[in-house]
Amino acid sequence: MTDTDPDRTLASLVEEVPTYARVFESLGLDYCCDGDRTLATTTTGVDSRT
């Protein structure tokens, strides 16, 4: 597993690793319309063990 920079935007992460889209969708994270949000700002309340 590689480390992911929490300051990267959701859109940039999906652009680099398209399979992140399924993960974000399963967690209810919008990487399209809210794609300018960083991973750090979207993970509040998300279980990191998921």
C-alpha positions in Angstrom: 0.0 0.0 0.0 1.3 3.5 -0.8 0.9 6.6 1.2 -1.6 9.1 -0.1 -1.1 12.8 0.5 -4.2 14.0 2.4 -3.7 17.5 0.9 -4.5 16.2 -2.6 -7.9 16.9 -4.0 -10.3 14.1 -4.6 -10.4 14.8 -8.3 -6.6 14.6 -8.7 -6.5 11.3 -6.8 -9.2 9.8 -9.1 -7.4 11.2 -12.1 -4.2 9.5 -11.1 -5.7 6.3 -9.7 -9.2 5.7 -11.4 -10.0 2.8 -9.0 -10.3 5.4 -6.2 -13.6 6.4 -7.8 -15.2 3.2 -6.6 -13.8 3.6 -3.1 -14.9 7.2 -2.8 -18.4 6.3 -4.2 -18.7 3.5 -1.6 -17.9 6.0 1.1 -20.3 8.6 -0.2 -17.5 11.0 -1.2 -18.2 13.1 -4.3 -15.0 13.4 -6.3 -16.8 15.2 -9.2 -18.8 18.2 -8.0 -16.8 18.4 -4.8 -13.6 17.3 -6.5 -11.8 20.4 -5.3 -12.0 19.2 -1.7 -8.9 17.6 -0.2 -8.9 14.1 1.1 -8.1 15.5 4.6 -11.3 17.7 4.6 -13.6 14.8 3.5 -12.5 12.1 5.9 -14.2 13.4 9.0 -16.3 10.5 10.3 -15.0 8.0 7.8 -13.7 4.7 9.3 -10.1 4.4 8.0 -10.3 0.7 8.4 -13.0 0.5 5.7 
